[in-house]
Amino acid sequence: MEDVRSIISYRMDEYGSVKVKLAEVLNSRGITRNRLKTLTGIKYEVIDRYYQNHIERVDLDFIAKVCYVLNCKVEDLLEYSDPDG
């Protein structure tokens, strides 16, 4: 059988987290949130939540638009952090 784990009784800090790296990507390319708003048509408030990493659920349409406009991959924007390090 595959090496799988159940998370039924786990807390978030026990199974890790996903970090949104939009700020790092934009800063490394010299692109502002306002410029990304213009390029994608996404509201500034939405972009700012991702920029500040203040989201609980990821909108795949948002990720697809940003990846297209910035010519990047999903893994450039999202990073899984294992609870063990």
GROMACS elastic network, one bead per residue, 0.5 to 0.9 nm:
[ bonds ]
;  ai    aj funct       b0    kb
    1     4     6  0.84226   500
    6     9     6  0.78629   500
    6    10     6  0.82422   500
    7    10     6  0.50410   500
    7    11     6  0.80353   500
    7    14     6  0.87424   500
    7    15     6  0.73593   500
    8    11     6  0.87593   500
   10    13     6  0.81300   500
   10    14     6  0.59662   500
   10    15     6  0.69303   500
   11    14     6  0.53352   500
   11    15     6  0.69515   500
   11    16     6  0.89794   500
   12    15     6  0.54732   500
   12    16     6  0.60508   500
   12    17     6  0.69503   500
   12    83     6  0.87562   500
   13    16     6  0.54250   500
   13    17     6  0.72835   500
   13    83     6  0.62318   500
   14    82     6  0.86043   500
   14    83     6  0.57484   500
   14    84     6  0.84095   500
   15    81     6  0.88056   500
   15    82     6  0.67216   500
   15    83     6  0.56649   500
   15    84     6  0.87240   500
   16    80     6  0.71821   500
   16    81     6  0.54345   500
   16    84     6  0.80054   500
   17    79     6  0.83012   500
   17    80     6  0.57997   500
   17    81     6  0.53481   500
   17    82     6  0.69543   500
   17    83     6  0.75536   500
   18    78     6  0.65056   500
   18    79     6  0.54176   500
   18    81     6  0.60785   500
   18    82     6  0.89053   500
   19    53     6  0.69141   500
   19    77     6  0.81908   500
   19    78     6  0.56812   500
   19    79     6  0.51212   500
   19    80     6  0.63606   500
   19    81     6  0.74288   500
   20    23     6  0.80138   500
   20    50     6  0.65258   500
   20    51     6  0.75018   500
   20    52     6  0.83884   500
   20    53     6  0.55130   500
   20    54     6  0.86990   500
   20    55     6  0.85490   500
   20    76     6  0.89576   500
   20    77     6  0.56591   500
   20    79     6  0.65836   500
   21    24     6  0.53923   500
   21    25     6  0.63849   500
   21    26     6  0.87583   500
   21    50     6  0.81291   500
   21    51     6  0.73806   500
   21    53     6  0.75536   500
   21    76     6  0.70750   500
   21    78     6  0.58627   500
   21    79     6  0.72727   500
   22    25     6  0.51420   500
   22    26     6  0.60665   500
   22    27     6  0.83993   500
   22    47     6  0.86916   500
   22    50     6  0.64526   500
   22    51     6  0.52359   500
   22    52     6  0.82825   500
   22    53     6  0.79661   500
   22    76     6  0.82186   500
   22    77     6  0.55362   500
   22    78     6  0.80989   500
   23    26     6  0.52790   500
   23    27     6  0.59167   500
   23    28     6  0.84022   500
   23    33     6  0.88467   500
   23    50     6  0.79735   500
   23    52     6  0.72047   500
   23    53     6  0.83285   500
   23    77     6  0.88826   500
   24    27     6  0.51889   500
   24    28     6  0.59714   500
   24    29     6  0.85976   500
   24    51     6  0.85440   500
   24    77     6  0.85270   500
   25    28     6  0.52838   500
   25    29     6  0.63743   500
   25    30     6  0.86627   500
   25    31     6  0.84905   500
   25    70     6  0.87344   500
   25    72     6  0.89837   500
   25    76     6  0.73215   500
   25    77     6  0.71888   500
   26    29     6  0.52267   500
   26    30     6  0.59841   500
   26    32     6  0.65381   500
   26    33     6  0.77286   500
   26    36     6  0.85084   500
   26    51     6  0.87002   500
   26    70     6  0.86460   500
   27    30     6  0.50276   500
   27    31     6  0.62015   500
   27    32     6  0.74641   500
   28    31     6  0.78855   500
   29    32     6  0.89468   500
   29    70     6  0.89075   500
   31    34     6  0.82521   500
   31    35     6  0.62479   500
   31    36     6  0.69280   500
   32    35     6  0.51183   500
   32    36     6  0.63244   500
   32    37     6  0.86025   500
   33    36     6  0.50159   500
   33    37     6  0.61272   500
   33    38     6  0.86908   500
   33    44     6  0.69039   500
   33    47     6  0.66327   500
   33    48     6  0.70196   500
   33    51     6  0.79725   500
   34    38     6  0.63407   500
   34    39     6  0.87196   500
   34    44     6  0.67046   500
   34    47     6  0.87869   500
   35    38     6  0.50557   500
   35    39     6  0.61952   500
   35    40     6  0.86255   500
   36    39     6  0.50138   500
   36    40     6  0.59628   500
   36    41     6  0.79604   500
   36    42     6  0.78856   500
   36    44     6  0.84225   500
   36    47     6  0.78970   500
   36    66     6  0.79672   500
   36    69     6  0.81970   500
   36    70     6  0.87684   500
   37    40     6  0.53726   500
   37    41     6  0.53197   500
   37    42     6  0.52393   500
   37    43     6  0.61930   500
   37    44     6  0.58249   500
   37    47     6  0.72623   500
   38    41     6  0.55672   500
   38    42     6  0.76747   500
   39    42     6  0.82642   500
   39    66     6  0.89106   500
   39    69     6  0.68811   500
   40    43     6  0.87214   500
   40    62     6  0.88412   500
   40    65     6  0.64294   500
   40    66     6  0.70432   500
   40    69     6  0.69562   500
   41    44     6  0.88456   500
   42    45     6  0.84724   500
   42    46     6  0.68958   500
   42    47     6  0.69313   500
   42    62     6  0.78350   500
   42    65     6  0.88197   500
   43    46     6  0.54247   500
   43    47     6  0.65252   500
   43    48     6  0.87067   500
   44    47     6  0.50829   500
   44    48     6  0.59636   500
   44    49     6  0.86562   500
   45    48     6  0.50429   500
   45    49     6  0.63217   500
   45    50     6  0.88951   500
   46    49     6  0.52552   500
   46    50     6  0.66304   500
   46    51     6  0.86414   500
   46    62     6  0.89439   500
   47    50     6  0.52785   500
   47    51     6  0.60136   500
   47    52     6  0.85942   500
   47    62     6  0.87470   500
   48    52     6  0.59521   500
   48    53     6  0.82680   500
   48    54     6  0.84436   500
   49    52     6  0.52080   500
   49    53     6  0.59619   500
   49    54     6  0.50429   500
   49    55     6  0.61713   500
   50    54     6  0.60960   500
   50    55     6  0.63284   500
   50    58     6  0.88617   500
   51    54     6  0.77324   500
   52    55     6  0.83873   500
   53    56     6  0.88725   500
   55    58     6  0.70946   500
   58    61     6  0.88216   500
   58    62     6  0.79396   500
   58    63     6  0.77913   500
   59    62     6  0.52852   500
   59    63     6  0.65024   500
   59    64     6  0.87938   500
   60    64     6  0.60490   500
   60    65     6  0.85665   500
   61    64     6  0.50627   500
   61    65     6  0.61614   500
   61    66     6  0.86048   500
   62    65     6  0.52495   500
   62    66     6  0.62039   500
   62    67     6  0.85508   500
   63    66     6  0.52155   500
   63    67     6  0.60143   500
   63    68     6  0.85283   500
   63    74     6  0.70002   500
   63    77     6  0.78589   500
   64    67     6  0.51274   500
   64    68     6  0.60976   500
   64    69     6  0.86250   500
   64    73     6  0.89093   500
   64    74     6  0.78857   500
   65    68     6  0.51438   500
   65    69     6  0.61375   500
   65    70     6  0.84670   500
   66    69     6  0.51847   500
   66    70     6  0.58606   500
   66    71     6  0.79144   500
   66    72     6  0.79143   500
   66    77     6  0.88920   500
   67    70     6  0.52867   500
   67    71     6  0.53611   500
   67    73     6  0.57953   500
   67    74     6  0.66490   500
   67    76     6  0.85974   500
   67    77     6  0.81935   500
   68    71     6  0.50437   500
   68    72     6  0.68576   500
   68    73     6  0.85145   500
   69    72     6  0.80088   500
   70    73     6  0.88147   500
   72    75     6  0.83178   500
   72    76     6  0.63753   500
   72    77     6  0.81216   500
   73    76     6  0.52581   500
   73    77     6  0.71260   500
   74    77     6  0.53500   500
   74    78     6  0.62015   500
   74    79     6  0.89894   500
   75    78     6  0.51104   500
   75    79     6  0.63784   500
   76    79     6  0.76365   500
   81    84     6  0.83464   500
   81    85     6  0.70776   500
   82    85     6  0.55860   500
